[in-house]
Amino acid sequence: MRNSLYLRVMQDINDQHYTIDEILSKFYVDSISDLLSYLTQTFEESCDELVVYPGYVNNYHCFLLNLTEAINNAEDLELLAVYIKKHISAIKSMIKPYNKKQKDKDELFNKLNRIKNELEGNYNITMNKAIDIYDDDNSKILKFIIFELKDPNALYHIIDNHREIVNMYIHDEHLLSYIIRYVLQNIDELSDEDIDYYKRVITMILIRDELKIDELDLEDVMEELEIMDKKEDDNKKKHLKYIKYIIDNHFELKNKDNTIYNELIPVKIPTIGTPVEERVDLRKLQTFTIDFVKYATNFNMLFDDAFSMQQNPNGTYFIYIHIPDVDEYIPRDKELNKYMKEMCESRYIKHNTEPMIPYRIARNLSLIKDKDRLSLTTRIHVDEEGNILNIHFMKSIIRVDDNFSINRADILLRDNMYEYNWLLDMMYKMGKKLRSNRDETIGRRGKAAIICDEFNIWSNIATASYFNETGLPFAFKNFLSEDYKSKYLGSLRRFLNENNVDEDSRNLLYDLSEAKSRTFYSTTNEGNAKFNGLPYCNIGNPLREYISLETDRLIKDLVIDKLGNNDYWLERIENDCIEQSEGVQKVKELYKTNY
C-alpha cells in the first residue's frame, strides 16, 4: 500500500510543475532533509520491488529532475547529491553478486543497471545546479565535491560546464596547488585508492585548455614535493613521482613548443538548418560510439569512430562510420603535424603513455556526445544479407547521441524499454551477417562487440577494396601469415593463460609469433590473412595513428574533392608506409625495454 501511494505521488509531481513547498506537502514532511530521509527509507526497504513496476525507472529519474529544478538552495542541493550518491552505491552493491550468465537473463539486473545510469546523470545535474547557485563562493562546493564526495566523473562534467573553475583560488591558493598540498600533507592517512583519485583530478586539471598557471605559481609546492619524495617509503614515492612527472611534462610541452598548442584552427560549425557548403549535415542521424572500455565517461577517453545505420524502403541498408576530420583542424604544413608524424602513433607503454595528439587538443576533436563535430563519413550500402553494394565517402557534420562502453551497450540491447533498442538490435543483426560473410564465427563475442568489430572491419575492407579496384594511390595494411588461419596466436594466448611462464619466456614466445605474423603497410595490396586475404587498411584511428590520418587526407583529396594529385600522394604514401612500419618497430622495442 505504501509503495502504491508513493508511486502515485511521484507520478503526480512529474505531471505537474510544483514548487519545493508543494512537493514537501505532498509527502507530508516539513524540510528537504525529512523528505530525503523518507525517500531513503522507502528506497532501501522496497527498491527491488519498486524497480519492477512498469515505468518506475523513468518516473524516478524524472522525479529527481523535478526535485532538482524545484530546489533553489545550494546546501539543499548538496544534501540531494549525497542522497543520490548513496542510492548509486546501494544499487552497485545489489548488482555486484550477479555473474555473467545471470546478467544475460535477469530482468531485475537490467532495471537496476539502468536506474544506476540514470541516477548518475541526476547526480551530475544536481551538482551543476548547486555550483551555479554558489556564484561567488564556488570554492565551498568545489571543496565538497573534490574532498568529500570524491567523484571524478561528476567533477569532469562540472569542469566541462564551468570551464574557468580550474583557475579558482581556495584560501588564496590556486586550486591545483591546493590539491597537491592537501595530498602531501595527508599522504600518510590516504589510501592508495584515494591518492590515485587525486592523481586523476590533478591530471584532469592539467589537460584543460583554460588552465592559467605557470611554474612560479607551483614553486613552493614543487619544493615540498621534492622533500617528501626523499623521505617517503617506496609505495608513496611512486605516487609522488607520478604527480611530479605529469606537472613537469605539462610545462615541458608547453614551453618546448608553444605553437603545438596554439595552432589548432578554429572552425565555426553552422547550426542545424543552416546550409553547409561542401558538407553533409548528419546531425539528425542517431549516432553512437561503442568502445572496449569499462566506463566510457572517463575524462581522458578519446572517441575516434561512431556508428549510425538506416534501413531503406527497398530493404537495403546504409551503414555509416564517422571519424573526426582531423585534417580540417590540423593542416598538413603546421608544426603540430610535424610533431604527430614524428610520434608515428600513440605509445601505450608501462608508466609512460604518450598520445600522438596532445590530450588537450585531441579532446576537442574527439566524438564526445552532444558536441557538433566535423567528420569524415564512410557510408556502406549493403543488401539484406550484408553483401556490399557500394561505398560512398563524404565530408560531414555529426552529433553523437551517446558514448557507450561495451557493457552498457550490451545492457541496452537487452532493455526493451530503451528508446533506441531497435536501432542497436538492427546494428547487431547486420553485424552478425557481416561476420558470417567473412567466414568468422561469433564465438564468445557479445552483441555490442559484434557491432564494434564488424562496422570497423568492413569499413576498412570496403575502403581498401575500392582503392584496389580504382588503382588510386593508397596505404594497404598487409598481413601475410598463413599460420593465422590455424589460430596460431589464439593457441599461444591460451597456452600462456593456462601455464605459469616467466616474463622472458613470454616475450620470446610473442617474438616468435610476430616473426610468423608480421603486419606491414605498403602501396601494393598483398592481402590480409586475418580477413581471408581481402584488401585491408586503417582509416578509423586519426587521433592515434599518423598513417590513418594520412589515409583520411588522401580520401578527401582524391575521392571527395577529386583534386587529381595522384603523384603527390603516391610519393607521400610510400614514405608514410615505410615510416609507419619502422615506427611501429621502434614502439615495440621501447615496449620491451620498459617491461
C-alpha positions in Angstrom: 0.0 0.0 0.0 2.7 2.4 0.9 4.6 1.7 -2.3 1.4 2.3 -4.4 0.8 5.7 -2.7 4.5 6.6 -3.1 4.4 5.9 -6.8 1.1 7.9 -7.3 2.6 10.9 -5.5 5.7 10.7 -7.6 3.7 10.5 -10.8 1.6 13.5 -9.8 4.8 15.5 -9.2 6.0 14.5 -12.7 2.8 15.6 -14.3 2.7 19.0 -12.6 5.2 21.8 -12.1 5.3 22.1 -8.3 7.3 24.3 -6.1 9.5 22.7 -3.4 6.9 23.6 -0.7 4.2 21.9 -2.7 6.4 18.8 -3.1 7.1 18.7 0.6 3.4 18.9 1.4 2.7 16.0 -1.0 4.9 13.8 1.2 3.7 15.3 4.5 7.1 16.5 5.5 8.5 19.9 6.6 12.0 20.0 5.2 14.3 18.7 2.4 16.2 16.6 4.9 12.9 15.0 6.2 11.9 14.3 2.6 15.3 12.7 1.8 15.1 10.6 4.9 11.6 9.3 3.9 12.8 8.6 0.3 15.9 6.8 1.6 13.9 4.6 3.9 11.4 3.7 1.1 14.2 3.1 -1.4 16.2 0.8 1.0 13.1 -1.2 2.1 11.5 -1.6 -1.3 14.0 -0.9 -4.1 13.8 -4.5 -5.6 10.0 -4.4 -5.5 9.7 -0.8 -6.9 12.2 -1.3 -9.8 9.9 -4.0 -11.5 6.9 -1.6 -11.5 6.3 -0.6 -15.2 7.9 2.8 -15.9 9.4 3.2 -12.4 13.0 3.8 -13.6 12.0 6.6 -16.0 9.5 8.1 -13.4 12.0 8.1 -10.6 14.6 9.7 -12.9 12.1 12.4 -13.9 11.0 12.9 -10.2 14.6 13.6 -9.2 14.9 16.1 -12.1 11.8 17.9 -11.0 13.0 17.9 -7.4 16.4 19.4 -8.5 14.5 22.0 -10.6 12.3 22.9 -7.6 15.2 23.3 -5.1 16.9 26.7 -5.2 19.2 26.4 -2.2 22.7 25.2 -2.8 23.1 23.4 0.6 19.8 21.5 0.0 21.1 20.5 -3.5 24.2 19.2 -1.7 22.0 17.1 0.5 20.2 15.8 -2.6 23.5 14.9 -4.2 24.6 12.9 -1.1 21.2 11.1 -1.2 21.6 10.2 -4.9 25.2 9.1 -4.3 24.0 6.7 -1.5 21.4 5.2 -3.8 24.0 4.7 -6.5 26.2 2.9 -4.0 23.3 0.8 -2.8 22.4 -0.3 -6.4 26.1 -1.1 -7.1 26.0 -3.4 -4.1 22.8 -5.1 -5.3 24.2 -5.8 -8.8 27.7 -6.9 -7.7 26.8 -10.5 -6.9 25.4 -11.2 -10.4 27.5 -13.5 -12.5 27.8 -13.2 -16.3 25.0 -15.7 -17.1 22.6 -14.1 -14.6 23.3 -10.7 -16.1 22.2 -12.0 -19.5 18.9 -13.3 -18.3 17.8 -11.4 -15.2 15.3 -8.5 -15.8 15.9 -7.1 -12.4 19.6 -6.7 -13.1 18.9 -4.8 -16.3 16.5 -2.5 -14.5 18.9 -1.9 -11.6 21.7 -1.1 -14.0 19.5 1.3 -16.0 18.4 3.2 -12.8 22.1 3.4 -11.7 23.0 5.0 -15.1 20.0 7.4 -14.8 20.9 8.3 -11.2 24.5 9.1 -12.2 23.0 11.6 -14.7 20.8 13.1 -12.0 23.8 13.5 -9.7 25.7 15.5 -12.3 22.8 17.8 -13.0 22.2 18.4 -9.3 25.8 19.3 -8.6 26.0 21.6 -11.7 22.9 23.5 -10.5 24.4 23.8 -7.0 27.6 25.3 -8.3 25.6 27.7 -10.5 23.8 29.0 -7.3 27.0 29.5 -5.3 28.3 32.0 -7.9 31.0 34.0 -6.0 31.6 31.2 -3.4 32.1 28.3 -5.7 35.2 27.2 -3.7 32.8 25.9 -1.0 31.0 23.4 -3.2 34.2 22.6 -5.1 35.9 21.6 -1.9 32.8 19.5 -1.1 32.9 17.7 -4.4 36.7 17.1 -4.5 37.4 16.3 -0.9 34.2 14.7 0.4 32.2 13.2 -2.5 35.3 12.2 -4.4 33.5 11.5 -7.7 35.9 12.1 -10.7 33.2 11.6 -13.4 30.9 14.2 -11.8 33.9 16.6 -11.4 34.7 16.1 -15.1 31.1 17.1 -16.1 31.2 20.1 -13.7 34.5 21.4 -15.1 33.2 20.9 -18.6 30.2 23.1 -17.8 32.1 25.6 -15.7 35.4 25.9 -17.6 37.0 28.6 -15.6 36.7 26.6 -12.4 40.2 25.2 -13.0 41.6 28.6 -12.2 39.8 29.1 -8.9 41.6 30.0 -5.7 40.9 28.4 -2.4 42.1 30.4 0.6 44.3 32.5 -1.7 45.9 29.4 -3.3 45.4 28.1 -6.8 43.1 25.1 -7.0 45.9 22.9 -8.5 48.4 23.9 -5.8 45.8 23.4 -3.1 45.0 19.8 -4.1 48.7 18.8 -4.4 49.5 20.4 -1.0 46.5 18.5 0.5 47.9 15.2 -0.8 51.4 16.0 0.6 50.1 16.9 4.0 47.8 13.9 4.3 49.7 11.3 2.4 50.2 9.0 5.5 46.5 8.9 6.1 45.4 8.5 2.5 44.9 5.0 1.0 46.4 4.1 -2.4 42.9 4.4 -3.9 42.5 7.9 -2.5 45.8 9.0 -3.9 45.0 7.5 -7.3 41.8 9.6 -7.2 43.7 12.8 -6.5 46.3 12.0 -9.2 43.4 11.7 -11.6 41.9 15.0 -10.6 45.3 16.7 -10.9 45.7 15.3 -14.4 42.1 16.4 -15.3 43.0 20.0 -14.4 46.4 19.9 -16.2 44.9 18.9 -19.6 42.3 21.8 -19.6 42.9 24.5 -22.3 41.5 27.1 -19.8 44.2 26.4 -17.2 46.3 29.6 -16.5 49.1 28.7 -14.2 52.9 29.0 -14.5 55.8 27.3 -12.8 56.2 30.2 -10.3 52.7 29.5 -9.0 53.7 26.0 -8.1 57.2 26.7 -7.0 56.6 26.3 -3.3 54.5 23.1 -3.6 57.1 21.6 -6.0 59.8 22.1 -3.4 57.6 20.3 -0.8 57.1 17.5 -3.4 60.9 17.1 -3.8 61.4 17.0 0.0 58.6 14.5 0.5 59.9 12.3 -2.3 63.2 11.9 -0.5 61.8 10.7 2.8 58.7 8.7 1.9 58.7 4.9 1.5 58.7 3.3 -1.9 55.0 2.8 -2.1 54.3 6.5 -1.5 57.2 7.5 -3.7 55.6 6.1 -6.8 52.6 8.4 -6.3 54.8 11.4 -5.7 56.9 10.7 -8.7 53.8 10.4 -10.9 52.5 13.8 -9.7 55.9 15.4 -10.3 56.1 13.7 -13.8 52.7 15.0 -15.0 53.4 18.6 -13.8 56.9 18.6 -15.3 55.5 17.1 -18.5 52.8 19.8 -18.7 55.3 22.6 -18.5 57.9 20.9 -20.7 55.4 20.5 -23.6 54.1 24.0 -23.0 57.5 25.6 -23.0 59.1 23.3 -25.6 57.0 24.5 -28.5 54.0 26.7 -27.8 52.9 26.5 -31.4 51.8 22.9 -30.8 49.1 24.2 -28.5 48.2 27.4 -30.4 48.0 26.1 -34.0 44.6 24.4 -33.8 42.5 26.1 -36.5 39.2 27.5 -35.0 36.3 26.2 -37.2 32.9 27.6 -36.9 30.2 24.9 -37.1 26.9 26.0 -38.5 23.7 25.4 -36.5 21.2 22.8 -37.7 19.1 24.0 -40.6 21.8 26.4 -41.9 23.0 25.5 -45.4 26.5 23.9 -45.2 29.0 24.2 -48.0 30.7 21.0 -49.1 29.5 19.1 -46.1 26.6 16.7 -45.5 24.7 17.6 -42.3 24.1 14.3 -40.5 23.4 15.7 -37.0 19.8 14.4 -37.0 21.0 10.8 -37.7 21.0 8.7 -34.5 24.7 8.1 -33.8 26.7 6.2 -31.1 30.3 5.4 -30.2 31.0 2.0 -28.7 34.3 1.3 -27.1 36.0 -1.6 -25.4 36.3 0.2 -22.0 34.7 -0.3 -18.6 33.4 3.2 -18.4 33.0 5.5 -21.5 32.7 8.5 -19.2 36.4 8.6 -18.2 37.7 12.1 -18.7 40.7 11.0 -20.9 38.7 8.8 -23.3 39.2 9.7 -27.0 36.3 8.7 -29.3 37.6 8.3 -32.8 34.8 6.4 -34.5 31.0 6.5 -34.3 28.3 4.4 -36.0 24.8 5.0 -37.5 22.5 2.8 -39.6 19.4 3.3 -41.7 17.0 0.9 -43.4 16.0 1.9 -47.0 12.5 1.4 -48.4 13.8 -1.3 -50.8 15.0 -3.4 -47.9 18.7 -2.5 -48.2 20.7 -0.7 -45.5 23.1 2.2 -45.1 25.9 1.7 -42.5 27.7 4.9 -41.5 31.1 5.0 -39.9 32.1 8.5 -38.8 35.6 9.6 -37.8 37.0 13.0 -36.7 38.1 15.2 -39.7 41.4 15.9 -38.0 42.8 17.4 -41.3 40.2 20.2 -41.0 41.7 21.4 -37.7 45.4 20.4 -38.1 46.7 21.5 -41.5 49.4 19.4 -43.1 52.1 22.2 -43.1 51.8 23.1 -39.4 54.3 22.4 -36.6 51.8 20.2 -34.8 51.5 17.9 -37.9 55.3 17.5 -37.9 55.2 16.5 -34.2 52.5 13.9 -34.9 54.4 12.5 -37.9 57.5 12.1 -35.7 55.4 10.4 -33.0 54.0 8.0 -35.7 51.3 6.7 -33.3 50.2 7.0 -29.7 52.5 5.0 -27.4 50.9 3.0 -24.7 53.9 1.9 -22.6 54.0 1.0 -18.9 54.1 4.1 -16.7 54.5 6.4 -19.7 51.6 6.9 -22.2 52.4 9.4 -24.9 49.5 10.4 -27.1 50.2 11.2 -30.8 48.0 14.3 -30.4 48.3 16.0 -27.0 45.2 15.3 -25.0 44.3 19.0 -24.6 43.9 19.1 -28.4 42.6 15.6 -29.1 39.8 16.1 -26.6 38.4 18.9 -28.7 38.4 16.7 -31.8 37.1 13.6 -30.0 33.5 12.5 -30.9 32.1 13.4 -27.5 28.3 13.1 -27.1 26.1 16.2 -27.6 29.0 18.0 -29.4 28.9 19.1 -33.1 32.0 17.7 -34.9 33.3 18.0 -38.4 33.8 14.4 -39.6 34.8 12.1 -42.5 32.0 9.6 -43.0 32.1 6.3 -44.9 28.6 5.1 -46.0 28.5 1.5 -46.9 25.4 0.3 -48.9 24.6 -3.3 -48.1 21.8 -5.7 -49.0 19.7 -7.7 -46.6 22.4 -10.4 -46.3 25.2 -7.9 -45.6 26.7 -8.1 -49.1 28.4 -4.8 -50.0 26.7 -3.0 -53.0 28.8 0.2 -53.0 30.7 2.6 -50.8 30.5 6.4 -50.6 32.8 8.9 -48.8 31.6 12.3 -47.6 32.7 15.3 -45.5 30.0 15.6 -42.9 28.9 17.3 -39.6 27.7 14.9 -36.9 26.5 15.0 -33.3 27.0 11.8 -31.3 23.9 11.0 -29.1 25.8 8.7 -26.7 29.2 7.3 -25.8 28.7 3.7 -24.9 31.1 1.2 -23.2 30.7 -2.3 -24.5 28.9 -3.4 -21.2 26.4 -0.5 -21.3 25.6 -1.1 -25.0 25.1 -4.8 -24.2 22.7 -3.9 -21.4 20.7 -1.5 -23.6 20.5 -4.2 -26.3 18.6 -6.3 -23.8 16.4 -3.5 -22.5 13.2 -3.2 -24.5 12.3 0.0 -22.6 15.4 1.8 -24.1 14.3 4.2 -26.8 16.8 3.1 -29.4 16.9 -0.6 -28.5 15.5 -1.3 -32.0 18.4 0.5 -33.7 21.1 -1.3 -31.7 19.4 -4.6 -32.4 19.3 -3.8 -36.1 23.1 -3.0 -36.0 23.8 -6.2 -34.1 21.8 -8.4 -36.6 23.6 -6.8 -39.5 27.0 -7.2 -37.7 26.2 -11.0 -37.4 25.7 -11.2 -41.2 28.8 -9.2 -41.9 30.8 -11.5 -39.6 29.4 -14.6 -41.4 30.3 -13.1 -44.8 34.0 -13.3 -43.8 33.6 -16.8 -42.5 34.2 -15.8 -38.9 32.1 -17.4 -36.2 30.5 -15.4 -33.3 32.4 -17.4 -30.6 32.1 -15.7 -27.3 31.7 -12.1 -28.6 29.0 -10.1 -27.1 26.4 -8.3 -29.2 27.9 -4.8 -28.8 31.4 -6.2 -29.6 30.0 -7.6 -32.8 28.7 -4.2 -33.9 32.0 -2.5 -33.0 34.1 -5.2 -34.6 32.3 -5.6 -37.9 31.4 -2.0 -38.7 35.1 -1.1 -38.2 36.4 -4.1 -40.1 34.1 -3.7 -43.1 34.7 0.0 -43.4 38.4 -0.9 -43.7 37.8 -3.8 -46.1 35.3 -1.8 -48.3 37.6 1.2 -48.4 40.7 -0.8 -49.3 38.8 -2.8 -51.9 37.6 0.5 -53.5 41.1 1.8 -53.9 42.4 -1.6 -55.1 39.8 -1.6 -57.9 40.3 2.0 -58.9 44.1 1.8 -58.8 44.5 5.1 -56.9 47.5 5.5 -54.6 46.7 4.0 -51.2 48.2 2.6 -48.0 47.2 -1.1 -47.6 47.6 -2.8 -44.3 49.0 -6.3 -45.3 49.3 -9.4 -43.1 50.8 -12.4 -44.8 50.9 -15.1 -42.1 49.5 -18.4 -43.2 49.5 -19.5 -39.5 46.8 -17.1 -38.6 44.2 -19.3 -40.2 45.1 -22.1 -37.8 44.6 -19.7 -34.9 48.3 -19.7 -34.0 48.1 -16.6 -32.0 44.9 -17.8 -30.2 46.6 -21.1 -29.2 49.6 -19.1 -27.9 47.4 -16.9 -25.7 45.6 -19.9 -24.3 48.9 -21.6 -23.6 50.2 -18.5 -21.7 46.9 -18.2 -19.8 47.0 -21.9 -18.7 50.7 -22.1 -17.8 52.9 -20.1 -15.4 55.5 -18.7 -17.8 58.2 -16.2 -16.7 58.4 -12.8 -18.4 61.5 -13.6 -20.5 59.9 -16.7 -21.9 56.6 -14.9 -22.5 58.4 -12.2 -24.6 60.3 -14.9 -26.5 57.1 -16.6 -27.5 55.5 -13.4 -28.6 58.6 -12.5 -30.6 58.2 -15.9 -32.4 54.6 -15.2 -33.1 55.5 -11.8 -34.5 58.1 -13.4 -36.8 55.3 -15.6 -38.2 52.7 -12.9 -38.4 54.1 -9.5 -39.4 51.8 -6.7 -40.3 53.2 -4.0 -42.6 51.9 -1.1 -44.7 52.5 -0.9 -48.4 51.2 1.0 -51.5 50.7 -2.5 -53.0 47.8 -4.7 -51.9 49.2 -8.1 -50.8 46.1 -9.1 -48.8 45.4 -9.6 -45.1 45.4 -13.1 -43.8 43.3 -12.1 -40.8 40.4 -11.3 -43.1 40.6 -14.1 -45.7 43.2 -12.3 -47.8 40.9 -9.4 -48.5 42.4 -5.9 -49.1 42.6 -4.0 -45.8 43.5 -0.6 -44.4 43.2 1.6 -41.3 41.0 4.7 -41.7 39.5 4.8 -38.3 42.2 6.0 -35.9 43.2 9.5 -36.9 43.7 10.6 -33.3 46.1 7.7 -32.6 47.9 6.7 -35.8 49.5 9.1 -38.3 49.1 6.6 -41.2 45.3 6.6 -40.6 45.2 10.4 -40.6 47.2 10.5 -43.9 44.8 7.9 -45.4 41.8 10.0 -44.5 43.5 13.1 -46.1 44.1 11.0 -49.2 40.4 10.1 -49.4 39.4 13.7 -49.1 41.8 14.8 -51.9 41.4 12.0 -54.4 37.8 10.8 -53.9 35.7 13.6 -52.3 37.4 16.7 -53.7 38.8 15.0 -56.8 42.0 17.1 -56.8 43.8 14.5 -59.1 47.1 15.0 -57.2 47.9 11.3 -57.6 51.7 11.7 -58.0 51.9 13.8 -54.8 50.0 11.1 -52.9 51.9 8.1 -54.3 55.2 9.6 -53.1 53.8 10.8 -49.8 52.1 7.4 -49.0 55.2 5.4 -49.9 57.2 7.4 -47.4 54.4 7.2 -44.8 54.2 3.4 -45.2 57.9 3.0 -44.6 57.9 5.4 -41.6 54.9 3.7 -40.1 56.3 0.2 -40.3 59.6 1.4 -38.9 57.9 3.5 -36.2 55.8 0.5 -35.0 59.0 -1.5 -34.6 60.5 1.3 -32.5 57.5 1.3 -30.3 57.8 -2.5 -29.8 61.4 -2.1 -28.8 60.5 0.6 -26.4 57.7 -1.5 -25.0 60.1 -4.4 -24.4 62.7 -2.2 -22.6 60.0 -0.9 -20.3 58.8 -4.2 -19.1 
